[in-house]
Amino acid sequence: MKIAVTGSIATDHLMHFPGRFAEQLLADQLDNVSLSFLVDDLVVRRGGIAANIAFGMAQLGLRPLLVGAVGADFADYRAWLERHHVDCDSVHVSDVAHTARFVCTTDQDMCQIASFYAGAMSEARNIELAPVAARVDGLDLVLISPNDPVAMLRHTAECRERGIPFVADPSQQLARMSGEEIRELIDGATYLMTNAYERELLENKTGLTGDEVLDRVGIRVTTHGKDGVEITGRKIEPLRAPVARELQAYDPTGVGDAFRAGFFAGRSWDLGLERSAQIGALLATLVLETVGTQEYEVHPDSFLKRLEESYGPRAADEVRPLLVS
């Protein structure tokens, strides 16, 4: 399956606050909040949602096409991704802007406060998908993950126009987009991806009920953190998949991106929704156990062992012939 992953490509600046944000926020002063957190750690990592998803897919043996906008400072990052089998030939390089920056602080409860500087990402609106599809003789699926909002809407419209199945994954951009824009983004999507909070925000901003959302999309996938994932659709029975067993949680940054990578790797292998969700959940756990969104490796034997420990021998048996050794 030829999959294009559109969205942000960024550098992550990740910090840790050795306390609880909740203890510093005063309910009656939220309209006047002014806080500075003294952090005890800083790491700079490669990131961006589209790049994270593409990296995860490549770890599972796929050859995803990364589509986004970056600055001239992307050279080292490009070399890293290409070494890890991500196709970067459709990445747009800006002449004037830097690659985007994600700055995030995580507290001891794994709650996060973050900011995102778009930089070159604003030029993603100039990217057309037709040349990408022509270069690889057609696309089977396009993931439309958080990006410049105009770019997201353009990619959605082009997928509908050209009959390319697409994934609507608005995520953090739900806060930026209007209800009308969100409705336009999700209309006709083969998959709609959100977490539980984003699900409620999407329905609140669009005025759509859950049933009305299902009238617009094929399959709705909602992640619930430690409570696993819920998958619904008009033509399928609802199902829930639990999280995979973890060894030790370190940093939740990029967990959702890894879930998407694993889930759509499973779908590209023609596995069922539940099995695909289990693959996504395990890949997400590998990221949770690592500081940084692209600092993990998938070792087939270990991956299959952990898949069996979490979901049983049948899960491992189905995935074994599909993983690249």
N, C-alpha and C positions, 0 to 999 in steps of 0.2 A: 504493500500500500504506500502510495506517495503522499506524504503529509507535509504541508507547509504550516509552520508555526509563526504567526505574526504577533507582534507586541513589543514590549520594552526590552531593551538591552542596556544594562547599567552596571555600575560599580557599586557594591554594597559596603557601607561603613557601619559595622555592627558593634554596639556597645552593651555592657551589662551593668545594671543598677542593682546593688546588693540590698535592696529593700523592696517595699511594696508600693506601687503607684497609688493604690486605693487608700493608703494611709496618708497620702499627701494631698489628696483632692478633697476639698470641702464642698459639700453639696450646696450650701447657700452662697458660695463664692465662685461658682463655675463661670459666671458671666464676667468675672474679673480675674481670671486665673493668670498667674505669673510665676512660673516655677523654673528652677534649674536643678538638674540632677547630677550629682557628682558620681561619675561612673568609675569602675575599677578595671575596665578592660576595653580595648579597641582592636578590632581586626578589620582589615580591608580585603574584601573578596570580590570575585567576579559574580555578577548577578543579572537581574532583569528577568521578568517573568518568562518571556518568550525564550530567552537563552537558557534559563533553568529547565524549562520543559524540554527543549531540544536536546540539551545535555543528558537529561534522564532517559529520553527515548534512545539516544545513541548508546548509553550504557547497557541497554537491553538488546542492542544489536540492530536497531533501526538506523536509517540514514535520513533524518529529517532535514527539511529545508528551512533555514532560519530567515525570516523576513522582517526587517526593521530598519531603523535609522540610527547611525552612530557618528561620532566625531573622528577626526584624524588620529586621535589617541587610541583607536581601536586595534591597532596592528598586533600588539602582543596578545590581546584577548582573542582576536581572530585565529592566531596561530594555535592557541590553546584549544579552542573549539574544533578547529579542523583536525588537530591531532587526535581528538576524541570523536571523530567521524561525524561531525555536524557540517552540513553543506552551508557555507556562508556566501556563496556566489550571488545571492539576491539581496544582500545587505547593502543599503544605501549609505554612503559616506558623505557627511556634510562638509562643506568648505569653510564653514564659519563657527559652528557650535561644537561644544564638547559632548562626549558621551554622557548619558544621563547618570545621576547620582541618587542612591537610596541611602538615607541615614536613619538608623533604627536603634532604639534602646529597649532592651528587654529586662523586666524585673524578675524577682525570684519566683513569682507565680506564673512566669511565662507570658505575662501580659506585655504588650508592646505599644510604644509611641514612636511614630515614624514621620519622616518628611521625604518628599520626592522632588528632585529637580529634573525637569524634562530635558533641557538642553537640546541636543540634536533630534530627540524623539519627535519634536514638533514637525519635523520634515517628513515623517512617515506618511503624512497625508498625500505626499506626492508619489507614493509607490503604487503602481498598478499591478494587479495579480496576473493579468494576461501574459506578460512576458515570462513570468515565473513558471506558469503552466506550460508555455510553449517550450521553454528550455528543457523540461523533463518529460515532454510529451504527455501532458495532462496531469491534473491533481485529483486525488481521491477524497481528500479531506483538508479543510483549512481551519486551523484553530485561530480564533480571533480573541486574543487575550489582551489585558489592559495595555493601552497604548495612547497615543494622541487621539482624543475622542473623534475628531473628524476622520482620521485614518480608519478607526474602527467602523464607523458608519459607511465609509467608502468601501471597505473590504466586504462588509455584509451585503451591501447593495450589489457589488460585482459578483459575489458568489450566487446570489439569487438570480441575477441576470444570466449568468453563464451555466447555471444548473450544477454548481459545485456544492456538495454537502459541506456544512460548516458548523463549527462549535461557537456558540455565544458564551463568552467567559468575561463578563464585565468587571467583576471583582471590585478593586479599589476605585474604579472610575464611576461606579454607581453614585458616589457622593458628588461627582462633578457633573454628571449628565442629567438632563431634564427627563421627566416622565415620558414625554413624546419621543425623545431620542432613544430611551431605553426600549420602548415598544418597537421602534424601528430596528433597533439592534437585534432583538431576539426573534422577530417575526420570521418564521420559516426555518429556524435553526434545527439541525438534526439533533443537537445536544445543547442543553443549557446548564452551565456549571456555576454554582454559588456555594458559599457556606451558609449556615443556618441564619446568621444575622443578615447577610446580604440578601437572602431569600425574602425576609420580611421587609427589608428596605426596598427591594425591587417592587414588591407588591404595593407597598405604601406609596411610592413615587409614581407608579404607573396607574394606580387605581384598579389594577386587575386582581381578581381573586386567584387562588391556586388553580382552580378548575379552568379559569379563563387563560391562564398562562399555558396550561397543558393543551389548550386549543390552538396555540401558536407554535409550539415546539414539539419535536418528536419524543425526546427522552429528557427528563429533568433529573440532574444529579446534584444532591445536596449533601455536603460534608458537615458532620456534627462533632468535629474534634475527637475527643476520647470516646465518644459514643458511636463512632463509625460513620457510615455513609448510607444515605437513603436514595433509592432510584425509583422513579415513577414515570408513567407515560400512559397515554390513552390505550395503546395496543399491547401493554405488558402488565403482568401482575406486579404490584409494588414489592420491593425487596429491601432488606437491610444487610449490610456487610459490616462486621466488627473490625476494629483496628487490629493490626498485627502486634504480636508480643514485642515489647521493647526491652533493650538491655539497660540503657540509661539515657534519659532525655537531657540534651544539652541546649538546643536552640531551635525554636519552631520556625525560624525564617526559612521560607522555601518549601515547607512541608506540603502545602497545597499544590505547588508547581510539580513536585515529584509525584503526587497522587495522579495528577492529570497525565503526566508522562507514562506512568505505569498503566493507567486505565486505558489510554488510547493505544499503547503497545499491545495490550490484550485484545482490544477490538481489531487491530490490524492483523492479528493472528487468527481472527475469526472465533475467538473465545467468547463465551457468554458474558452477560453483564456482571453477574456475581463474581465470576472468576477474574474478570478484568478489574473489578473493584478491589479484589483481594491483592492482585499484583500491585495496583496503585497504592494500597494501604501499606504494603511491605516496603515499597520504594520510599514512601513518605516517612516510614519509621527509620530507614537508613539515614535520611536527611536530619530527622529529629535527633539522632544520636551523634551528629556531626556539627561542628561550628563552621558555617559557610554552606552555601547552597549547591556548590559543585565540588565539594571536597571528598565525596564518597566514591567508592568503586563497587560495581556489581561483580562478584565472583560467582559464577553459575552454581558451583557445588554448595557454597554457603547459602546463596539465595534460595535454592531449592530446599535445603534443609530447614531453613527458617520458615519457608512457605508451608512445608509439611507440618512443622511444629504449631503453626498458627491455624492452619485450615485443613489439615489432614493429608494423607498420602495421595488421594485422588487429585488434589490441587497440584501437587508436585509432579505427578505423573503426566498431567495434561500439559504442563509448562515445559517440562524437561526437553522434549525434542525441538522446542521453539527457541530456546536460549542459545545464543552463540557462545561456544566455549572459548 
